[in-house]
Amino acid sequence: MMWFELVTLALGPNANEEVHEMVLSGHDESVVIVTRWFTLLAADGYALQDTPEVLAARFVALVDGLHLSLLFDKSEAALDRAENTLRWFTEQSLAASGENAPDAKPA
């Protein structure tokens, strides 16, 4: 899995500084993009359970953990569980009112 290989090259015993900078840059950009996403959701009327920055950091950490989990179980069922986990996190992060309320369904 490319993600794990990049992290290993960036942080492993024979870490490569250029790869480290690339992985760090990608991580930081992911946080910026997800922060923007939560900010846009708030602008659309969703009440956030925390700041966009905090929710984005949690979301990206969750994605990293799911990447690791999927290294051990690459089945379609595991991928579905990962997708449901991200949906659940997003629903928990939002408390919308009115027409923007998400359809909360258990995973």
C-alpha positions in Angstrom: 0.0 0.0 0.0 1.5 3.2 -1.1 0.5 5.2 1.9 2.3 2.9 4.3 5.4 2.8 2.1 5.6 6.6 2.0 5.2 6.9 5.8 7.9 4.2 6.3 10.2 6.1 4.0 9.4 9.4 5.7 9.7 8.2 9.3 11.4 4.8 9.3 14.9 3.9 10.4 16.3 5.0 7.0 14.1 8.1 6.7 14.4 10.2 3.6 14.2 14.0 4.3 12.6 14.7 0.9 9.9 12.0 1.4 9.4 13.3 4.9 8.7 16.8 3.6 6.4 15.5 0.9 4.4 13.4 3.4 4.2 16.3 5.9 3.1 18.6 3.1 0.4 16.2 2.0 -0.8 15.8 5.6 -0.9 19.5 6.1 -2.8 20.1 2.8 -5.3 17.4 3.8 -6.0 19.2 7.1 -6.4 22.5 5.1 -8.9 20.9 2.7 -10.9 19.2 5.4 -11.0 22.4 7.5 -12.3 24.2 4.4 -15.0 21.5 4.0 -16.2 21.8 7.6 -16.1 25.6 7.3 -18.3 25.3 4.2 -20.7 23.0 6.0 -21.0 25.5 8.8 -21.7 28.3 6.2 -24.5 26.1 4.8 -26.2 26.0 8.2 -24.7 23.1 10.0 -23.8 23.6 13.6 -20.3 22.0 14.2 -19.6 20.1 17.4 -16.1 21.8 17.5 -14.0 24.2 15.5 -13.4 23.3 11.8 -9.7 23.0 12.6 -10.2 20.5 15.5 -12.7 18.4 13.4 -10.3 18.4 10.5 -7.4 17.2 12.6 -9.6 14.4 14.0 -10.9 13.4 10.6 -7.4 13.2 9.1 -6.2 11.2 12.1 -9.1 8.8 11.6 -8.3 8.4 8.0 -4.7 7.6 8.9 -5.9 5.0 11.4 -8.2 3.5 8.8 -5.3 3.3 6.3 -3.4 1.2 8.9 -6.4 -1.0 9.6 -6.9 -1.7 5.9 -3.3 -3.0 5.7 -4.5 -5.9 7.8 -7.9 -6.5 6.2 -8.2 -5.6 2.5 -11.7 -7.1 2.1 -14.6 -5.3 0.6 -16.3 -5.6 4.0 -13.4 -3.8 5.7 -13.6 -1.0 3.1 -17.3 -0.7 3.7 -16.7 -0.5 7.4 -14.1 2.2 6.9 -16.5 4.2 4.7 -19.3 3.8 7.3 -16.8 5.0 10.0 -16.1 8.2 8.1 -19.8 8.8 7.5 -20.5 8.2 11.3 -17.7 10.6 12.3 -19.1 13.3 9.9 -22.6 12.8 11.3 -21.3 13.1 14.8 -19.4 16.2 13.9 -22.5 18.0 12.7 -25.7 19.0 14.4 -27.8 20.6 11.7 -31.2 22.2 11.9 -33.9 22.5 9.3 -33.6 21.4 5.8 -29.8 20.7 6.1 -30.2 18.0 8.7 -28.4 14.8 7.7 -30.3 11.5 7.6 -28.7 9.9 10.6 -28.5 6.1 10.0 -26.6 3.7 12.2 -23.6 2.1 10.5 
